Amino acid sequence: MSDNFTTRAHDEGAKRGGEAIESYTYSGYTSSGQSWRSSPGETLTRLLADLLHWADDTQRDFDRALERARKLHDTEL
């Protein structure tokens, strides 16, 4: 990371991402109530699959959004 802006942008993005994954992780339901998914990787996979479904239903271009997100990510390194 080259300067305070990129360091701050990276750190803030990582924090928001962690909060989203943590929140989404505790969203599984069983007959006895809420339960944790088995791993952060499983949660990330489920979140991405759900976002793909959302993109389909709302006619959003997921691949284009992912491409833009990768470019933004690269500017924040």
TILUMMI-815225 format. One record per atom (N, C-alpha, C): residue in three letters; x, y, z. Coordinates in steps of 0.02 Angstrom, whole numbers, plus 50000, padded with zeros to 5 digits. Example, Ala and Ser with C-alpha at 12.3 -4.5 7.8 and 13.67 -1.06 7.14 Angstrom:
% TILUMMI-815225
ala506604971650390 ala506154977550390 ala506604983550390 ser506424988850354 ser506844994750357 ser506455000250394 
END
This chain:
% TILUMMI-815225
met500424994250000 met500005000050000 met500445006150000 ser500285010849958 ser500755016249945 ser500655022549985 asp500065023850011 asp499975030050048 asp499395029150098 asn499275034550136 asn498745034150187 asn498055032950157 phe497905035950099 phe497255034950068 phe497145027650051 thr497625024550017 thr497525017649997 thr497535012950057 thr497945014550107 thr497955010450167 thr497275010950202 arg497015017050209 arg496375018050241 arg495805014750201 ala495815015650135 ala495295012650093 ala495305005050099 his495905002150099 his495964994850106 his495704992650174 asp495944995950227 asp495744994050295 asp494994994650305 glu494705000150280 glu493985001150288 glu493594995950248 gly493834994450187 gly493504989350147 gly493544982450179 ala494124980850206 ala494204974350239 ala493754973950301 lys493684979450336 lys493244979550395 lys492514978650375 arg492294982250324 arg491604981450300 arg491474974450275 gly491964971650238 gly491894964850213 gly491834959850270 gly492254960750320 gly492234956250378 gly491574956750415 glu491314962850421 glu490664963750455 glu490104960450414 ala490134961150348 ala489614958050306 ala489644950450311 ile490234947650308 ile490304940350314 ile490074937950383 glu490274941650435 glu490064939650502 glu489304939850509 ser489004945150484 ser488284945850487 ser487944940350447 tyr488194939050388 tyr487894933950345 tyr488014926950372 thr488564925950405 thr488724919350433 thr488184917150481 tyr487924921750520 tyr487424920050570 tyr486724920950541 ser486634918050482 ser485974918750450 ser485684912150428 gly486004906750449 gly485724900250433 gly485184898350483 tyr484694894650461 tyr484154892650505 tyr484074885150506 thr483944882550565 thr483784875450573 thr483124874950609 ser482884869050620 ser482244868250655 ser482274871050726 ser482884871550754 ser482954874050822 ser483134881550825 gly483144884850767 gly483294891950767 gly483904893550725 gln484204899450739 gln484784901550700 gln485384897250715 ser485804896450665 ser486434892750676 ser486974895650632 trp487594894550651 trp488164896850613 trp488274892250554 arg488484895150499 arg488694891050442 arg489374887950462 ser489614883250424 ser490194879450448 ser490864883050441 ser490924887750395 ser491574891050386 ser491494897650350 pro491994902150357 pro491974908450318 pro491954907250243 gly492304902050220 gly492294900450148 gly491604898450124 glu491264894350164 glu490574892350147 glu490124898550146 thr490214902850193 thr489804908950196 thr489924913350135 leu490554914150116 leu490714918250058 leu490394915249995 thr490444908649987 thr490134905249930 thr489384906349929 arg489054905649986 arg488334906549991 arg488144913849976 leu488524918550003 leu488384925649991 leu488444927249916 leu488974924949884 leu489064926249812 leu488504922949771 ala488314916849789 ala487774913549753 ala487124917349762 asp486984919749822 asp486384923649834 asp486394930249795 leu486984933349791 leu487044939549751 leu486944938149677 leu487174932349653 leu487034930449584 leu486284929749572 his485934926649619 his485204925949613 his484884932949612 trp485104937249657 trp484834944049659 trp484964947649594 ala485564947049567 ala485724950249503 ala485274947649447 asp485154941149447 asp484704938249397 asp484004941349402 asp483744941549463 asp483064944049474 asp482984951449461 thr483524955249470 thr483484962549461 thr483814964749396 gln483984959949354 gln484294961249289 gln484924965549294 arg485344963849343 arg485994967049351 arg486524962649320 asp487044965649294 asp487594962049263 asp488124960549317 phe488074954649346 phe488524952749401 phe489254952749378 asp489384949949320 asp490074949649295 asp490364956549286 arg489974961149260 arg490214968049251 arg490344971349318 ala489894970349365 ala489984973049432 ala490614970149465 leu490724963749456 leu491324960549484 leu491954963349452 glu491934964449387 glu492504967449353 glu492654974449380 arg492134978449390 arg492224985149418 arg492484984749490 ala492234979949527 ala492454979049597 ala493194977149599 arg493414972949552 arg494124971149550 arg494564977149535 lys494334981349489 lys494724987449473 lys494754992049533 leu494194992949567 leu494184997149627 leu494654994249680 his494614987749689 his495054984349738 his495784985749721 asp495964985149657 asp496654986349637 asp496884993449652 thr496434998349648 thr496635005249663 thr496725006249738 glu496445001749778 glu496485002449850 glu497044998249881 leu497474995449839 leu498054991649865 leu498654996049870 
END
